[in-house]
Amino acid sequence: MASFRAFLNSPVGPKTTHFWGPVANWGFVIAGLVDMKKPPEMISGNMTGAMCIYSALFMRFAWMVQPRNYLLLSCHVSNETVQLYQLSRWAKGNGYLGAKKEVAASE
């Protein structure tokens, strides 16, 4: 019970934004994972690139802020990984990283 009480009252516990901000940001990771099943034509290169920059900036913030926020850091590392994968799917689908897939017209 004492360890739970210490967690509740810690500087990164559930009574602070250092806890709830990262919890909410896991929604970006979940959305990126769900989008892996969608075709690359539906991926927005601009938005995915913006998400990559956003997560990279906030990884640094999570590392530099005191107390160090490992929950936020893990969230943004995960999001950066998912978004870079999505960006590679978008780039491949648009012919930037290899041959563009040609769809044969079956009429």
N, CA, C and O atoms as CSV, one atom per row, in Angstrom:
chain,resi,resn,atom,element,x,y,z
A,1,MET,N,N,0.817,-1.198,0.000
A,1,MET,CA,C,0.000,0.000,0.000
A,1,MET,C,C,0.862,1.264,0.000
A,1,MET,O,O,0.517,2.270,-0.620
A,2,ALA,N,N,1.973,1.189,0.698
A,2,ALA,CA,C,2.849,2.354,0.771
A,2,ALA,C,C,3.465,2.665,-0.594
A,2,ALA,O,O,3.630,3.831,-0.951
A,3,SER,N,N,3.803,1.630,-1.350
A,3,SER,CA,C,4.399,1.874,-2.666
A,3,SER,C,C,3.366,2.470,-3.625
A,3,SER,O,O,3.706,3.310,-4.459
A,4,PHE,N,N,2.097,2.038,-3.510
A,4,PHE,CA,C,1.039,2.616,-4.341
A,4,PHE,C,C,0.813,4.077,-3.974
A,4,PHE,O,O,0.630,4.918,-4.854
A,5,ARG,N,N,0.826,4.381,-2.692
A,5,ARG,CA,C,0.660,5.760,-2.239
A,5,ARG,C,C,1.827,6.630,-2.711
A,5,ARG,O,O,1.637,7.790,-3.077
A,6,ALA,N,N,3.039,6.058,-2.700
A,6,ALA,CA,C,4.209,6.794,-3.186
A,6,ALA,C,C,4.070,7.086,-4.681
A,6,ALA,O,O,4.431,8.169,-5.141
A,7,PHE,N,N,3.542,6.107,-5.444
A,7,PHE,CA,C,3.312,6.321,-6.871
A,7,PHE,C,C,2.271,7.409,-7.090
A,7,PHE,O,O,2.456,8.272,-7.948
A,8,LEU,N,N,1.179,7.385,-6.330
A,8,LEU,CA,C,0.132,8.399,-6.479
A,8,LEU,C,C,0.660,9.808,-6.244
A,8,LEU,O,O,0.254,10.752,-6.922
A,9,ASN,N,N,1.555,9.944,-5.294
A,9,ASN,CA,C,2.051,11.265,-4.920
A,9,ASN,C,C,3.389,11.625,-5.554
A,9,ASN,O,O,3.967,12.661,-5.223
A,10,SER,N,N,3.893,10.787,-6.463
A,10,SER,CA,C,5.191,11.065,-7.084
A,10,SER,C,C,5.068,12.207,-8.092
A,10,SER,O,O,3.962,12.534,-8.525
A,11,PRO,N,N,6.198,12.817,-8.469
A,11,PRO,CA,C,6.175,13.921,-9.426
A,11,PRO,C,C,5.704,13.520,-10.829
A,11,PRO,O,O,5.368,14.388,-11.635
A,12,VAL,N,N,5.677,12.223,-11.128
A,12,VAL,CA,C,5.199,11.755,-12.434
A,12,VAL,C,C,4.000,10.822,-12.271
A,12,VAL,O,O,3.703,10.022,-13.158
A,13,GLY,N,N,3.329,10.929,-11.156
A,13,GLY,CA,C,2.186,10.066,-10.868
A,13,GLY,C,C,0.906,10.542,-11.530
A,13,GLY,O,O,0.907,11.550,-12.238
A,14,PRO,N,N,-0.198,9.815,-11.302
A,14,PRO,CA,C,-1.460,10.121,-11.979
A,14,PRO,C,C,-2.136,11.424,-11.548
A,14,PRO,O,O,-3.195,11.765,-12.075
A,15,LYS,N,N,-1.564,12.133,-10.633
A,15,LYS,CA,C,-2.111,13.435,-10.249
A,15,LYS,C,C,-1.474,14.568,-11.051
A,15,LYS,O,O,-1.734,15.742,-10.784
A,16,THR,N,N,-0.638,14.217,-12.035
A,16,THR,CA,C,0.098,15.238,-12.789
A,16,THR,C,C,-0.106,15.070,-14.288
A,16,THR,O,O,-0.572,14.031,-14.756
A,17,THR,N,N,0.248,16.103,-15.024
A,17,THR,CA,C,0.203,16.010,-16.488
A,17,THR,C,C,1.352,15.167,-17.020
A,17,THR,O,O,1.315,14.727,-18.169
A,18,HIS,N,N,2.376,14.937,-16.199
A,18,HIS,CA,C,3.483,14.072,-16.606
A,18,HIS,C,C,3.018,12.628,-16.786
A,18,HIS,O,O,3.714,11.821,-17.401
A,19,PHE,N,N,1.857,12.311,-16.258
A,19,PHE,CA,C,1.286,10.973,-16.417
A,19,PHE,C,C,0.210,10.957,-17.497
A,19,PHE,O,O,0.246,10.113,-18.393
A,20,TRP,N,N,-0.736,11.869,-17.424
A,20,TRP,CA,C,-1.889,11.836,-18.326
A,20,TRP,C,C,-1.561,12.273,-19.744
A,20,TRP,O,O,-2.211,11.814,-20.684
A,21,GLY,N,N,-0.581,13.139,-19.929
A,21,GLY,CA,C,-0.166,13.519,-21.272
A,21,GLY,C,C,0.331,12.321,-22.077
A,21,GLY,O,O,-0.153,12.086,-23.185
A,22,PRO,N,N,1.287,11.558,-21.544
A,22,PRO,CA,C,1.736,10.370,-22.268
A,22,PRO,C,C,0.642,9.328,-22.466
A,22,PRO,O,O,0.590,8.677,-23.510
A,23,VAL,N,N,-0.221,9.164,-21.488
A,23,VAL,CA,C,-1.313,8.195,-21.635
A,23,VAL,C,C,-2.180,8.584,-22.831
A,23,VAL,O,O,-2.567,7.723,-23.620
A,24,ALA,N,N,-2.484,9.864,-22.968
A,24,ALA,CA,C,-3.288,10.323,-24.102
A,24,ALA,C,C,-2.524,10.175,-25.417
A,24,ALA,O,O,-3.124,9.872,-26.448
A,25,ASN,N,N,-1.212,10.384,-25.391
A,25,ASN,CA,C,-0.406,10.282,-26.607
A,25,ASN,C,C,-0.286,8.853,-27.124
A,25,ASN,O,O,0.067,8.657,-28.286
A,26,TRP,N,N,-0.564,7.864,-26.307
A,26,TRP,CA,C,-0.547,6.486,-26.798
A,26,TRP,C,C,-1.621,6.287,-27.854
A,26,TRP,O,O,-1.560,5.325,-28.619
A,27,GLY,N,N,-2.602,7.176,-27.910
A,27,GLY,CA,C,-3.618,7.113,-28.966
A,27,GLY,C,C,-3.007,7.261,-30.349
A,27,GLY,O,O,-3.482,6.641,-31.300
A,28,PHE,N,N,-1.947,8.084,-30.480
A,28,PHE,CA,C,-1.253,8.230,-31.759
A,28,PHE,C,C,-0.623,6.909,-32.189
A,28,PHE,O,O,-0.671,6.536,-33.361
A,29,VAL,N,N,-0.035,6.214,-31.228
A,29,VAL,CA,C,0.617,4.937,-31.523
A,29,VAL,C,C,-0.431,3.908,-31.954
A,29,VAL,O,O,-0.238,3.185,-32.932
A,30,ILE,N,N,-1.522,3.854,-31.225
A,30,ILE,CA,C,-2.588,2.896,-31.551
A,30,ILE,C,C,-3.165,3.205,-32.931
A,30,ILE,O,O,-3.398,2.290,-33.720
A,31,ALA,N,N,-3.395,4.470,-33.228
A,31,ALA,CA,C,-3.925,4.854,-34.542
A,31,ALA,C,C,-2.948,4.469,-35.653
A,31,ALA,O,O,-3.372,4.002,-36.711
A,32,GLY,N,N,-1.664,4.657,-35.429
A,32,GLY,CA,C,-0.661,4.274,-36.427
A,32,GLY,C,C,-0.630,2.777,-36.647
A,32,GLY,O,O,-0.466,2.316,-37.777
A,33,LEU,N,N,-0.785,2.013,-35.580
A,33,LEU,CA,C,-0.817,0.559,-35.716
A,33,LEU,C,C,-2.045,0.096,-36.485
A,33,LEU,O,O,-1.960,-0.818,-37.305
A,34,VAL,N,N,-3.177,0.720,-36.226
A,34,VAL,CA,C,-4.404,0.376,-36.946
A,34,VAL,C,C,-4.270,0.734,-38.425
A,34,VAL,O,O,-4.765,0.007,-39.287
A,35,ASP,N,N,-3.604,1.851,-38.724
A,35,ASP,CA,C,-3.449,2.303,-40.109
A,35,ASP,C,C,-2.513,1.416,-40.931
A,35,ASP,O,O,-2.453,1.563,-42.152
A,36,MET,N,N,-1.790,0.509,-40.297
A,36,MET,CA,C,-0.892,-0.375,-41.040
A,36,MET,C,C,-1.650,-1.298,-41.983
A,36,MET,O,O,-1.086,-1.801,-42.955
A,37,LYS,N,N,-2.918,-1.519,-41.698
A,37,LYS,CA,C,-3.724,-2.392,-42.541
A,37,LYS,C,C,-4.335,-1.660,-43.737
A,37,LYS,O,O,-4.868,-2.292,-44.649
A,38,LYS,N,N,-4.257,-0.349,-43.731
A,38,LYS,CA,C,-4.830,0.442,-44.821
A,38,LYS,C,C,-3.844,0.512,-45.985
A,38,LYS,O,O,-2.637,0.382,-45.781
A,39,PRO,N,N,-4.346,0.715,-47.196
A,39,PRO,CA,C,-3.440,0.807,-48.349
A,39,PRO,C,C,-2.580,2.077,-48.280
A,39,PRO,O,O,-3.005,3.089,-47.724
A,40,PRO,N,N,-1.374,2.017,-48.845
A,40,PRO,CA,C,-0.466,3.174,-48.799
A,40,PRO,C,C,-1.027,4.428,-49.458
A,40,PRO,O,O,-0.598,5.536,-49.139
A,41,GLU,N,N,-1.977,4.269,-50.371
A,41,GLU,CA,C,-2.553,5.424,-51.049
A,41,GLU,C,C,-3.338,6.311,-50.091
A,41,GLU,O,O,-3.571,7.484,-50.381
A,42,MET,N,N,-3.747,5.759,-48.954
A,42,MET,CA,C,-4.530,6.532,-47.984
A,42,MET,C,C,-3.649,7.292,-46.995
A,42,MET,O,O,-4.159,8.078,-46.196
A,43,ILE,N,N,-2.339,7.071,-47.037
A,43,ILE,CA,C,-1.424,7.715,-46.095
A,43,ILE,C,C,-1.107,9.126,-46.573
A,43,ILE,O,O,-0.801,9.336,-47.747
A,44,SER,N,N,-1.179,10.083,-45.669
A,44,SER,CA,C,-0.796,11.456,-45.974
A,44,SER,C,C,0.694,11.620,-45.643
A,44,SER,O,O,1.100,11.517,-44.486
A,45,GLY,N,N,1.486,11.875,-46.668
A,45,GLY,CA,C,2.921,12.065,-46.453
A,45,GLY,C,C,3.214,13.282,-45.591
A,45,GLY,O,O,4.120,13.247,-44.758
A,46,ASN,N,N,2.457,14.360,-45.781
A,46,ASN,CA,C,2.668,15.579,-44.983
A,46,ASN,C,C,2.363,15.344,-43.511
A,46,ASN,O,O,3.135,15.747,-42.642
A,47,MET,N,N,1.245,14.695,-43.230
A,47,MET,CA,C,0.863,14.470,-41.838
A,47,MET,C,C,1.796,13.472,-41.161
A,47,MET,O,O,2.156,13.642,-39.996
A,48,THR,N,N,2.183,12.443,-41.887
A,48,THR,CA,C,3.096,11.450,-41.311
A,48,THR,C,C,4.455,12.081,-41.033
A,48,THR,O,O,5.067,11.809,-40.000
A,49,GLY,N,N,4.926,12.918,-41.944
A,49,GLY,CA,C,6.178,13.629,-41.712
A,49,GLY,C,C,6.092,14.559,-40.506
A,49,GLY,O,O,7.031,14.654,-39.716
A,50,ALA,N,N,4.964,15.238,-40.373
A,50,ALA,CA,C,4.764,16.125,-39.213
A,50,ALA,C,C,4.755,15.323,-37.913
A,50,ALA,O,O,5.300,15.768,-36.903
A,51,MET,N,N,4.140,14.147,-37.939
A,51,MET,CA,C,4.117,13.297,-36.741
A,51,MET,C,C,5.517,12.799,-36.382
A,51,MET,O,O,5.843,12.653,-35.203
A,52,CYS,N,N,6.343,12.540,-37.394
A,52,CYS,CA,C,7.728,12.121,-37.146
A,52,CYS,C,C,8.513,13.238,-36.460
A,52,CYS,O,O,9.237,12.997,-35.494
A,53,ILE,N,N,8.363,14.455,-36.968
A,53,ILE,CA,C,9.061,15.599,-36.371
A,53,ILE,C,C,8.550,15.853,-34.955
A,53,ILE,O,O,9.337,16.108,-34.044
A,54,TYR,N,N,7.234,15.783,-34.773
A,54,TYR,CA,C,6.616,15.992,-33.455
A,54,TYR,C,C,7.162,15.003,-32.438
A,54,TYR,O,O,7.543,15.394,-31.335
A,55,SER,N,N,7.203,13.731,-32.800
A,55,SER,CA,C,7.673,12.724,-31.851
A,55,SER,C,C,9.164,12.867,-31.575
A,55,SER,O,O,9.606,12.653,-30.446
A,56,ALA,N,N,9.940,13.226,-32.588
A,56,ALA,CA,C,11.377,13.426,-32.377
A,56,ALA,C,C,11.626,14.574,-31.402
A,56,ALA,O,O,12.472,14.468,-30.515
A,57,LEU,N,N,10.891,15.664,-31.568
A,57,LEU,CA,C,11.055,16.811,-30.655
A,57,LEU,C,C,10.649,16.453,-29.233
A,57,LEU,O,O,11.330,16.820,-28.276
A,58,PHE,N,N,9.546,15.742,-29.097
A,58,PHE,CA,C,9.082,15.417,-27.758
A,58,PHE,C,C,9.869,14.289,-27.111
A,58,PHE,O,O,9.830,14.145,-25.889
A,59,MET,N,N,10.586,13.479,-27.897
A,59,MET,CA,C,11.511,12.516,-27.286
A,59,MET,C,C,12.608,13.274,-26.543
A,59,MET,O,O,12.977,12.923,-25.423
A,60,ARG,N,N,13.113,14.307,-27.184
A,60,ARG,CA,C,14.148,15.120,-26.532
A,60,ARG,C,C,13.585,15.818,-25.299
A,60,ARG,O,O,14.235,15.860,-24.254
A,61,PHE,N,N,12.378,16.365,-25.420
A,61,PHE,CA,C,11.752,17.022,-24.279
A,61,PHE,C,C,11.597,16.052,-23.108
A,61,PHE,O,O,11.909,16.393,-21.968
A,62,ALA,N,N,11.111,14.837,-23.397
A,62,ALA,CA,C,10.890,13.846,-22.336
A,62,ALA,C,C,12.202,13.458,-21.662
A,62,ALA,O,O,12.223,13.138,-20.474
A,63,TRP,N,N,13.293,13.487,-22.420
A,63,TRP,CA,C,14.586,13.146,-21.847
A,63,TRP,C,C,15.154,14.297,-21.012
A,63,TRP,O,O,15.823,14.059,-20.007
A,64,MET,N,N,14.894,15.532,-21.418
A,64,MET,CA,C,15.495,16.681,-20.751
A,64,MET,C,C,14.689,17.214,-19.576
A,64,MET,O,O,15.256,17.837,-18.678
A,65,VAL,N,N,13.378,16.982,-19.560
A,65,VAL,CA,C,12.546,17.532,-18.496
A,65,VAL,C,C,12.903,16.861,-17.161
A,65,VAL,O,O,13.284,15.691,-17.115
A,66,GLN,N,N,12.770,17.622,-16.101
A,66,GLN,CA,C,13.017,17.080,-14.758
A,66,GLN,C,C,11.722,17.063,-13.975
A,66,GLN,O,O,11.082,18.112,-13.902
A,67,PRO,N,N,11.289,15.991,-13.398
A,67,PRO,CA,C,11.912,14.670,-13.428
A,67,PRO,C,C,11.781,14.038,-14.809
A,67,PRO,O,O,10.803,14.267,-15.522
A,68,ARG,N,N,12.773,13.246,-15.170
A,68,ARG,CA,C,12.799,12.608,-16.490
A,68,ARG,C,C,11.545,11.758,-16.675
A,68,ARG,O,O,11.199,10.941,-15.822
A,69,ASN,N,N,10.874,11.966,-17.806
A,69,ASN,CA,C,9.578,11.321,-18.031
A,69,ASN,C,C,9.742,10.131,-18.975
A,69,ASN,O,O,9.675,10.281,-20.195
A,70,TYR,N,N,9.958,8.948,-18.399
A,70,TYR,CA,C,10.178,7.743,-19.193
A,70,TYR,C,C,8.907,7.271,-19.887
A,70,TYR,O,O,8.980,6.660,-20.954
A,71,LEU,N,N,7.759,7.539,-19.309
A,71,LEU,CA,C,6.497,7.157,-19.942
A,71,LEU,C,C,6.301,7.953,-21.237
A,71,LEU,O,O,5.913,7.387,-22.259
A,72,LEU,N,N,6.566,9.251,-21.196
A,72,LEU,CA,C,6.466,10.084,-22.397
A,72,LEU,C,C,7.520,9.681,-23.423
A,72,LEU,O,O,7.236,9.646,-24.620
A,73,LEU,N,N,8.721,9.380,-22.969
A,73,LEU,CA,C,9.786,8.963,-23.868
A,73,LEU,C,C,9.421,7.667,-24.593
A,73,LEU,O,O,9.603,7.566,-25.806
A,74,SER,N,N,8.910,6.683,-23.864
A,74,SER,CA,C,8.545,5.411,-24.497
A,74,SER,C,C,7.395,5.596,-25.478
A,74,SER,O,O,7.359,4.954,-26.528
A,75,CYS,N,N,6.464,6.466,-25.141
A,75,CYS,CA,C,5.349,6.748,-26.035
A,75,CYS,C,C,5.850,7.335,-27.354
A,75,CYS,O,O,5.417,6.904,-28.422
A,76,HIS,N,N,6.746,8.302,-27.293
A,76,HIS,CA,C,7.210,8.961,-28.511
A,76,HIS,C,C,8.216,8.115,-29.294
A,76,HIS,O,O,8.296,8.239,-30.516
A,77,VAL,N,N,8.978,7.266,-28.623
A,77,VAL,CA,C,9.838,6.321,-29.347
A,77,VAL,C,C,8.958,5.360,-30.140
A,77,VAL,O,O,9.239,5.070,-31.303
A,78,SER,N,N,7.897,4.868,-29.512
A,78,SER,CA,C,6.966,3.961,-30.194
A,78,SER,C,C,6.286,4.669,-31.362
A,78,SER,O,O,6.168,4.105,-32.449
A,79,ASN,N,N,5.841,5.894,-31.141
A,79,ASN,CA,C,5.171,6.639,-32.209
A,79,ASN,C,C,6.130,6.937,-33.354
A,79,ASN,O,O,5.746,6.840,-34.520
A,80,GLU,N,N,7.358,7.295,-33.043
A,80,GLU,CA,C,8.351,7.571,-34.089
A,80,GLU,C,C,8.579,6.325,-34.948
A,80,GLU,O,O,8.682,6.417,-36.171
A,81,THR,N,N,8.656,5.173,-34.304
A,81,THR,CA,C,8.850,3.918,-35.026
A,81,THR,C,C,7.678,3.637,-35.961
A,81,THR,O,O,7.874,3.306,-37.131
A,82,VAL,N,N,6.468,3.768,-35.444
A,82,VAL,CA,C,5.273,3.508,-36.253
A,82,VAL,C,C,5.169,4.511,-37.399
A,82,VAL,O,O,4.868,4.126,-38.529
A,83,GLN,N,N,5.412,5.772,-37.127
A,83,GLN,CA,C,5.280,6.799,-38.161
A,83,GLN,C,C,6.363,6.672,-39.233
A,83,GLN,O,O,6.092,6.921,-40.407
A,84,LEU,N,N,7.578,6.293,-38.853
A,84,LEU,CA,C,8.624,6.092,-39.857
A,84,LEU,C,C,8.276,4.916,-40.765
A,84,LEU,O,O,8.540,4.954,-41.966
A,85,TYR,N,N,7.682,3.872,-40.188
A,85,TYR,CA,C,7.229,2.748,-41.007
A,85,TYR,C,C,6.140,3.211,-41.980
A,85,TYR,O,O,6.161,2.859,-43.159
A,86,GLN,N,N,5.190,4.004,-41.471
A,86,GLN,CA,C,4.122,4.516,-42.339
A,86,GLN,C,C,4.705,5.411,-43.436
A,86,GLN,O,O,4.264,5.360,-44.584
A,87,LEU,N,N,5.686,6.223,-43.080
A,87,LEU,CA,C,6.318,7.101,-44.073
A,87,LEU,C,C,7.023,6.280,-45.145
A,87,LEU,O,O,7.002,6.645,-46.320
A,88,SER,N,N,7.645,5.178,-44.750
A,88,SER,CA,C,8.293,4.319,-45.744
A,88,SER,C,C,7.255,3.654,-46.646
A,88,SER,O,O,7.496,3.493,-47.843
A,89,ARG,N,N,6.108,3.267,-46.093
A,89,ARG,CA,C,5.035,2.696,-46.911
A,89,ARG,C,C,4.526,3.733,-47.912
A,89,ARG,O,O,4.295,3.413,-49.078
A,90,TRP,N,N,4.353,4.968,-47.456
A,90,TRP,CA,C,3.891,6.043,-48.333
A,90,TRP,C,C,4.906,6.293,-49.453
A,90,TRP,O,O,4.538,6.430,-50.620
A,91,ALA,N,N,6.198,6.350,-49.076
A,91,ALA,CA,C,7.249,6.619,-50.065
A,91,ALA,C,C,7.339,5.491,-51.098
A,91,ALA,O,O,7.501,5.748,-52.291
A,92,LYS,N,N,7.235,4.259,-50.642
A,92,LYS,CA,C,7.256,3.132,-51.581
A,92,LYS,C,C,6.033,3.158,-52.484
A,92,LYS,O,O,6.137,2.887,-53.680
A,93,GLY,N,N,4.891,3.476,-51.928
A,93,GLY,CA,C,3.665,3.527,-52.704
A,93,GLY,C,C,3.659,4.620,-53.757
A,93,GLY,O,O,2.980,4.504,-54.777
A,94,ASN,N,N,4.417,5.682,-53.512
A,94,ASN,CA,C,4.493,6.788,-54.470
A,94,ASN,C,C,5.743,6.730,-55.342
A,94,ASN,O,O,6.019,7.663,-56.096
A,95,GLY,N,N,6.492,5.647,-55.241
A,95,GLY,CA,C,7.654,5.459,-56.104
A,95,GLY,C,C,8.913,6.162,-55.658
A,95,GLY,O,O,9.856,6.251,-56.444
A,96,TYR,N,N,8.981,6.667,-54.438
A,96,TYR,CA,C,10.175,7.354,-53.963
A,96,TYR,C,C,11.259,6.383,-53.506
A,96,TYR,O,O,12.442,6.721,-53.557
A,97,LEU,N,N,10.886,5.191,-53.062
A,97,LEU,CA,C,11.861,4.229,-52.550
A,97,LEU,C,C,11.928,2.959,-53.388
A,97,LEU,O,O,12.380,1.926,-52.895
A,98,GLY,N,N,11.512,3.007,-54.577
A,98,GLY,CA,C,11.559,1.822,-55.422
A,98,GLY,C,C,10.529,1.950,-56.525
A,98,GLY,O,O,9.942,3.010,-56.743
A,99,ALA,N,N,10.330,0.854,-57.203
A,99,ALA,CA,C,9.376,0.857,-58.311
A,99,ALA,C,C,7.953,0.987,-57.787
A,99,ALA,O,O,7.546,0.291,-56.856
A,100,LYS,N,N,7.212,1.890,-58.405
A,100,LYS,CA,C,5.814,2.083,-58.017
A,100,LYS,C,C,5.006,0.899,-58.517
A,100,LYS,O,O,5.196,0.436,-59.642
A,101,LYS,N,N,4.116,0.419,-57.686
A,101,LYS,CA,C,3.279,-0.712,-58.040
A,101,LYS,C,C,2.259,-0.295,-59.090
A,101,LYS,O,O,1.452,0.609,-58.870
A,102,GLU,N,N,2.309,-0.955,-60.211
A,102,GLU,CA,C,1.350,-0.665,-61.286
A,102,GLU,C,C,0.166,-1.609,-61.155
A,102,GLU,O,O,0.334,-2.824,-61.053
A,103,VAL,N,N,-1.003,-1.050,-61.159
A,103,VAL,CA,C,-2.223,-1.848,-61.063
A,103,VAL,C,C,-2.724,-2.093,-62.477
A,103,VAL,O,O,-3.004,-1.156,-63.224
A,104,ALA,N,N,-2.832,-3.352,-62.827
A,104,ALA,CA,C,-3.314,-3.703,-64.163
A,104,ALA,C,C,-4.824,-3.502,-64.234
A,104,ALA,O,O,-5.570,-3.924,-63.351
A,105,ALA,N,N,-5.244,-2.854,-65.297
A,105,ALA,CA,C,-6.672,-2.630,-65.479
A,105,ALA,C,C,-7.290,-3.918,-66.011
A,105,ALA,O,O,-6.916,-4.417,-67.072
A,106,SER,N,N,-8.230,-4.433,-65.260
A,106,SER,CA,C,-8.859,-5.694,-65.676
A,106,SER,C,C,-10.271,-5.391,-66.162
A,106,SER,O,O,-11.235,-5.401,-65.396
A,107,GLU,N,N,-10.355,-5.130,-67.429
A,107,GLU,CA,C,-11.654,-4.812,-68.015
A,107,GLU,C,C,-11.969,-5.755,-69.141
A,107,GLU,O,O,-13.027,-5.644,-69.761
